[in-house]
Structure formats: structure tokens, C-alpha cells
Amino acid sequence: MAAEEPAVKAGVAEVQANPPLQAPLSLQQARNLHLAVQGLLKPARARATRRRVLDTIAQMRLLQIDTIHGVARSPYLVLFSRLGDYRNEWLEQLLARGSIFECWAHEACFAPIGDLGVFASSWVMLPP
């Protein structure tokens, strides 16, 4: 058995001496955390803008595209629930400008262009 590197030994000793803090969450705290991360804990405080639409998509990481609808397409309702009244065409404009892109995660989704590399590694290039 090989001797452990000094840095590894020091790292293990540090973790043993100072274990990570673990604060238990109540059920309500866990719910509030989930709602806050999704942008649903507090009502919209500012007027909706195209930039806030983009920021909202970036905060969620993915915005599911669902073309089947009874009232309106799902992405419009999801954004409305976080931003309040906004112009639906801003979503298409962000896509046309390359600020967001369509990808396949668990379903067809919009994602911020900054996350393109996350999905590019899973794309399969078909021969011409």
C-alpha cells in the first residue's frame, strides 16, 4: 500500500478537525428555499423588461417548452408567474438574438446561451 501524500494527509486531518457545518432545515425552510431559487417566493418588484426575462431564464437554468396549451403556452405562463405582465414576443426576440437557445434536457427547453457548453458535449453530429 502506497504512503499517502502529505497534502492528502493534511486535507483529511483538516476535515476531521473541522467537519462541515450542517444546519438542518425545517420543512417550511426547505419549501421557502425551493420557491426562492425558482423566483416564486416574492412577487415581482420591478416592471418587466426583456433583460429581466433573460435574467429569469438564467436563474431557472431551463425553461421548458410545451406547445400543448389550454390558456397559453407554458413558457409564457412560467415567465408571467415570476415577472408579472410582460411582452410575450420578448422570448422569441431573445431566441432570435442568440441570448437563449433551444436544447433537450428532460424535455425541450430554452436555456441561457452561457450554458451552451453544458449541452454541446451531449450533441451527436450526424453525417451529411
Secondary structure, DSSP 8 states (H G I E B T S, - for coil): -----HHHHHHHHHHHHS--------HHHHHHHHHHHTT-SS---S---HHHHHHHHHHHS-EE-----SSS-HHHHHHHHHHSS--THHHHHHHHHTSEEEEESSSEEEEEGGGHHHHHTT------
